[in-house]
Amino acid sequence: MSFSWPWALLALLTVPLLLTARWWLNRRRRRAAVTVSSITLIRAALPGRTSWRRRIPVHLFLAGLVALAVGLARPQASVAVPSNDTSILLAIDVSLSMCSTDIAPNRMAVASDAARDFIEAQNGDTRIGLVAFSGIAALLVPPTTDKDALLDAVDTLKTARGTAIGQAILTAVDAIAETNPNVAATGVDLDDAAPDALGDYQPDTIVVLTDGSNTTGVDPVTAAEQAAARRLRVYTIGFGTTEPAQMMCTADQLSVDSTFRQGLRDIPPGGGGGRFRNREIDEDALTRVADVSGGRYFRAEDADELTDVLVDLPREFGLRKQNVEISVWLVLIGALLAFTGAGLALWWNRIPGSPTSARTTDAAFRRPGGSGPAGPAGATDRRHPSARGRRD
């Protein structure tokens, strides 16, 4: 929490000043106290008050003053609000293993459908960029709000050899640096400050979707450290199963020079056959990439899980911290507490005015035996007969 007018916090001194004044007045009152013969009669005449009835109004009133004093300083709280300037770089693995049919019809088709759903689900202010990577990484679409261009690029994804996860992360970093002046490109040397000391994360985020492990290029964790140094979060998604499955891609999903090799047999583009054991996802590396950069790792083993992960991802990073002034709420709370305390003090210290209370107070001051200025009805006259005769 921060304050726009921190000097206004001096108003908090009114609380100890009031407490000091109350202590001084109580001390003077004790010095000026009148000695009475019987305190029992005074206590009987005064309305009964418990200790908590004396303390609660004071505490409420002082709490209200504290809230009002803090409100005068115009406090600001850091809250998470929807970000309107977010860029999301979606890096999709297009290695040959994406032709596996363990998820029907194959991983490539399911990943493309999930990417389309992700793009269409974003609001018009969110910029999305598309990176495809196999043995190399390429920026297909820079961050843009043009959904048609993104959808057309998804339709052109083709598989190739190799998996360069680290290079895909660096390519996404450079794409963000082109649109965000606060993010340095990967070839720029940064200060040696620790990532935790660099402030809040950038609104831009990188999402990596892969079904395997890094086989070439930069180590993914090293690339994640570069992203973390620029306050960019990397979210990773491991897609696929470890069940043996047939390799099958359509001609549109294969690049011109793609060739599968199964044992001693070549499977040309557009063909398929045989079964092979899918390479396991390097979940340890993907988890470390996410942890180093402040992101999160997800696992998806079917089409529904992948779609849910991608569509729900903006809830993870689609917020940014913003200072919001909360002085109005503190003033309202302070006024409510102060008025409540004052009201309870007046109510609990009111003078009884009902006939019953008056009779009770009057009876407390009567002399023993029922005699007094207003004796009870039917009281016996105990005067000497001669005195009664003279008066009558």
C-alpha positions in Angstrom: 0.0 0.0 0.0 1.2 3.5 -0.9 0.0 7.0 0.0 -0.5 10.0 -2.2 -0.4 12.4 0.8 1.8 10.6 3.4 2.1 13.8 5.4 -1.6 13.5 6.2 -0.8 10.5 8.4 0.1 13.1 11.1 -3.7 13.2 11.8 -3.1 9.8 13.5 -1.7 11.9 16.4 -5.2 12.9 17.4 -5.7 9.4 18.8 -3.0 9.5 21.4 -3.9 13.1 22.2 -7.5 12.2 22.9 -6.4 9.3 25.1 -4.1 11.6 27.0 -6.8 14.1 27.5 -9.2 11.4 28.7 -6.7 10.2 31.2 -6.0 13.8 32.5 -9.8 14.5 32.8 -10.3 11.3 34.8 -7.5 12.2 37.1 -8.9 15.6 37.8 -12.3 14.1 38.3 -10.9 11.8 41.0 -9.3 14.7 42.7 -12.5 16.7 42.8 -14.6 13.8 44.0 -17.1 14.4 46.8 -17.0 12.2 49.8 -20.4 10.6 50.6 -21.5 8.6 53.6 -22.9 5.7 51.7 -21.8 4.8 48.1 -24.5 2.1 48.0 -27.3 4.6 47.7 -25.5 6.4 44.8 -24.9 3.1 42.9 -28.6 2.2 43.4 -29.7 5.5 42.0 -27.5 5.4 38.9 -28.3 3.2 35.9 -26.2 0.1 35.9 -23.3 0.0 33.4 -20.9 -2.9 32.7 -17.3 -2.4 31.8 -17.8 -3.5 28.2 -20.5 -0.8 27.7 -17.9 1.8 28.8 -15.1 0.5 26.5 -16.9 -0.5 23.3 -18.0 3.0 22.3 -14.5 4.4 23.0 -12.8 1.7 21.0 -15.2 2.1 18.1 -14.8 5.9 18.1 -11.0 5.7 18.1 -11.0 3.0 15.4 -13.1 5.3 13.3 -10.7 8.2 13.8 -7.8 6.0 12.7 -9.6 5.0 9.6 -10.4 8.6 8.8 -6.8 9.7 9.4 -5.5 7.0 7.0 -8.2 7.9 4.4 -6.9 11.5 4.5 -3.5 10.3 3.3 -5.2 8.9 0.1 -3.9 5.3 0.3 -3.5 3.2 -2.9 -3.7 -0.5 -3.0 -2.1 -2.7 -5.6 -4.9 -4.8 -7.2 -5.1 -7.1 -10.2 -7.1 -5.7 -13.0 -7.7 -7.0 -16.6 -4.9 -6.0 -18.9 -5.8 -4.3 -22.2 -2.2 -4.3 -23.7 -1.3 -8.0 -23.4 0.7 -9.7 -26.1 0.6 -13.5 -26.2 3.3 -15.4 -28.3 2.0 -18.9 -29.0 4.9 -21.2 -30.0 3.6 -24.5 -31.5 5.8 -27.6 -31.9 5.6 -28.8 -35.5 8.1 -31.7 -35.2 7.5 -35.0 -37.0 6.2 -36.5 -33.8 3.1 -34.3 -34.1 2.0 -36.8 -36.7 1.3 -39.4 -34.0 -2.2 -40.7 -33.9 -2.4 -41.5 -30.2 -4.8 -38.5 -30.1 -7.1 -38.8 -33.1 -6.9 -37.9 -35.8 -3.3 -36.9 -35.0 -1.6 -34.5 -32.6 -1.0 -31.9 -35.3 -4.7 -31.6 -36.2 -5.8 -31.4 -32.5 -3.1 -28.8 -31.7 -4.2 -26.7 -34.7 -7.9 -26.9 -33.7 -7.0 -25.9 -30.1 -4.9 -23.0 -31.4 -7.9 -21.8 -33.4 -10.2 -21.9 -30.4 -7.6 -20.0 -28.4 -7.3 -17.3 -31.0 -11.1 -16.9 -31.4 -11.6 -16.8 -27.6 -9.5 -13.7 -27.1 -10.9 -10.2 -26.9 -10.2 -7.7 -29.6 -7.5 -5.8 -27.6 -5.3 -8.8 -27.0 -2.4 -9.1 -29.5 -1.4 -12.6 -30.5 1.8 -13.8 -32.2 2.5 -17.2 -33.7 5.8 -19.0 -33.7 6.3 -22.5 -35.2 9.3 -24.6 -34.4 10.8 -27.9 -35.3 14.6 -28.0 -35.9 14.5 -24.3 -36.3 12.0 -21.6 -35.0 10.3 -19.1 -37.2 7.9 -16.2 -36.4 4.9 -16.7 -38.7 2.8 -13.8 -37.4 4.1 -10.9 -35.3 1.8 -9.8 -32.4 -1.4 -8.6 -33.9 -5.2 -8.3 -33.3 -5.9 -9.6 -36.8 -7.5 -12.9 -36.1 -7.9 -13.8 -39.8 -4.2 -13.6 -40.4 -3.5 -15.8 -37.3 -6.1 -18.4 -38.4 -4.7 -18.5 -41.9 -1.2 -19.0 -40.4 -2.4 -21.9 -38.3 -3.8 -23.6 -41.5 -0.4 -23.5 -43.0 1.5 -25.3 -40.2 3.7 -28.1 -41.5 5.9 -30.7 -39.8 9.6 -31.0 -40.1 12.6 -32.7 -38.3 13.9 -31.7 -34.9 12.6 -29.9 -31.8 14.2 -26.5 -30.8 12.2 -25.5 -27.8 14.9 -23.1 -26.5 15.2 -21.3 -29.9 11.4 -20.9 -30.0 11.5 -19.1 -26.6 14.2 -16.7 -27.8 12.3 -16.1 -31.1 9.2 -15.2 -29.1 11.3 -12.9 -26.9 12.6 -11.0 -30.0 9.1 -10.7 -31.4 7.9 -9.1 -28.1 10.9 -6.8 -28.1 9.7 -5.4 -31.5 6.4 -4.1 -30.0 7.3 -3.5 -26.3 10.1 -0.9 -25.8 10.5 -2.1 -22.2 11.7 -5.6 -23.4 15.3 -5.9 -24.7 16.1 -8.2 -27.6 18.0 -11.4 -27.0 21.3 -9.9 -28.3 21.3 -7.0 -25.8 23.3 -7.4 -22.6 21.3 -6.8 -19.5 22.3 -5.6 -16.0 23.2 -8.2 -13.5 20.2 -7.5 -11.3 18.4 -10.5 -10.0 15.0 -11.2 -11.7 13.1 -10.8 -8.4 14.5 -7.2 -8.1 13.4 -6.0 -11.5 9.8 -5.2 -10.6 6.5 -6.5 -12.0 6.2 -8.8 -14.9 5.7 -7.5 -18.4 2.1 -7.8 -19.7 3.5 -9.9 -22.6 3.6 -13.7 -22.2 5.0 -16.7 -24.0 3.1 -20.0 -24.4 5.0 -23.1 -25.6 3.1 -26.1 -26.8 5.3 -29.2 -27.4 5.0 -33.0 -27.4 8.6 -34.0 -26.8 12.0 -32.7 -25.6 14.6 -30.4 -26.9 16.8 -32.0 -29.6 18.8 -29.1 -31.0 19.8 -25.5 -30.4 19.7 -23.6 -27.1 18.8 -25.3 -23.9 15.2 -24.4 -22.9 16.1 -23.5 -19.4 18.9 -21.1 -20.6 16.3 -19.5 -22.9 13.8 -19.3 -20.0 16.5 -17.4 -18.0 16.8 -14.9 -20.8 13.0 -14.4 -20.7 13.0 -14.1 -16.9 15.7 -11.4 -17.1 13.3 -9.4 -19.2 10.4 -10.1 -16.8 8.6 -12.3 -19.4 6.7 -15.4 -18.2 6.8 -18.6 -20.1 3.9 -21.1 -19.8 4.6 -24.6 -21.1 2.2 -27.3 -22.2 3.2 -30.9 -22.6 0.9 -32.5 -25.1 0.4 -36.2 -26.0 0.6 -39.7 -24.4 3.3 -42.4 -24.2 1.1 -45.0 -25.8 2.5 -46.6 -29.0 0.7 -45.2 -32.0 0.8 -45.1 -35.8 2.4 -42.1 -37.5 0.0 -40.5 -40.0 0.0 -37.0 -41.4 -1.8 -35.6 -44.4 0.1 -34.1 -47.3 -0.9 -30.7 -46.2 0.7 -31.3 -42.8 4.1 -32.3 -44.2 6.8 -30.1 -45.6 8.2 -31.0 -49.0 11.4 -32.6 -47.7 9.7 -34.5 -44.8 10.5 -38.2 -44.6 9.6 -40.6 -41.7 12.1 -43.3 -41.0 10.7 -46.4 -39.2 13.5 -49.0 -38.7 14.8 -49.7 -42.2 11.7 -48.5 -43.9 11.0 -45.0 -45.3 7.5 -43.7 -45.1 7.0 -41.0 -47.7 5.0 -37.8 -47.2 1.3 -38.4 -47.1 1.8 -42.1 -46.1 1.8 -43.9 -42.9 2.2 -47.3 -41.3 3.7 -49.2 -38.5 3.5 -48.4 -34.8 6.3 -46.8 -32.7 6.6 -45.8 -29.1 6.1 -42.1 -28.6 9.0 -40.2 -27.2 8.3 -39.1 -23.6 7.7 -35.5 -22.9 10.6 -33.8 -21.0 8.3 -32.7 -18.2 11.3 -31.8 -15.9 12.7 -29.3 -18.4 9.3 -27.8 -19.2 8.6 -27.4 -15.5 11.9 -25.8 -14.9 11.3 -23.4 -17.8 8.0 -22.4 -16.2 9.4 -22.1 -12.7 12.4 -20.0 -13.8 10.3 -17.5 -15.7 7.4 -17.3 -13.2 5.0 -19.2 -15.5 3.3 -22.6 -15.0 3.5 -26.1 -16.6 0.4 -27.9 -17.8 -0.1 -31.4 -19.1 -2.7 -32.3 -21.7 -3.3 -35.9 -22.9 -6.3 -35.4 -25.1 -8.1 -32.8 -27.3 -10.4 -31.6 -24.6 -7.7 -31.1 -22.0 -5.6 -29.1 -24.5 -8.4 -26.9 -25.5 -9.3 -26.2 -21.9 -5.7 -25.3 -21.0 -5.3 -22.9 -23.9 -8.7 -21.2 -23.5 -8.2 -20.8 -19.7 -4.7 -19.6 -19.9 -5.5 -15.9 -20.1 -6.9 -16.2 -16.5 -3.4 -17.0 -15.4 -1.6 -14.0 -17.0 -4.4 -11.7 -18.4 -4.2 -9.5 -15.3 -1.8 -6.7 -14.3 -1.3 -4.9 -11.1 -2.6 -1.4 -10.8 -2.7 1.1 -7.9 -6.3 1.9 -7.0 -7.1 4.6 -4.5 -9.2 3.3 -1.6 -9.5 6.5 0.5 -13.3 6.6 -0.1 -13.8 3.2 1.5 -11.7 4.1 4.5 -13.6 7.4 5.0 -16.9 5.6 4.9 -15.7 2.9 7.3 -14.2 5.5 9.6 -17.4 7.6 9.7 -19.5 4.5 10.3 -17.3 3.4 13.2 -17.2 6.9 14.8 -20.9 7.5 14.5 -21.6 4.0 15.9 -19.4 4.6 18.9 -20.9 8.0 19.6 -24.4 6.6 19.2 -23.8 3.7 21.6 -22.3 6.1 24.2 -25.3 8.3 24.1 -27.7 5.4 24.2 -26.1 3.5 27.0 -25.6 6.7 29.1 -29.1 8.1 28.6 -31.1 9.2 31.8 -33.9 6.9 32.6 -37.3 8.7 32.1 -39.9 6.0 32.5 -42.3 6.0 35.5 -40.9 2.7 36.6 -37.3 4.0 36.6 -38.5 7.1 38.5 -40.2 5.1 41.2 -37.1 2.9 41.5 -34.8 5.9 41.9 -37.1 7.5 44.4 -37.3 4.4 46.5 -33.6 4.1 46.7 -33.4 7.4 48.6 -36.1 6.6 51.2 -35.2 6.2 54.8 -35.4 2.7 56.2 -38.8 1.7 57.4 -40.7 3.3 54.5 -40.7 6.8 55.9 -39.8 9.7 53.7 -41.3 12.5 51.7 -43.4 10.2 49.6 -44.1 7.1 51.8 -45.9 4.1 50.4 -49.7 4.1 50.4 -51.2 2.6 53.5 -48.2 3.3 55.7 -48.9 3.3 59.5 -48.5 6.6 61.4 -46.2 5.8 64.3 -46.4 9.3 66.0 -47.4 9.6 69.7 -51.2 9.9 70.1 -50.9 13.3 71.7 -48.9 14.5 68.7 -51.5 13.2 66.3 -54.3 14.9 68.3 -52.6 18.2 68.3 -52.1 18.1 64.5 -55.5 16.8 63.8 
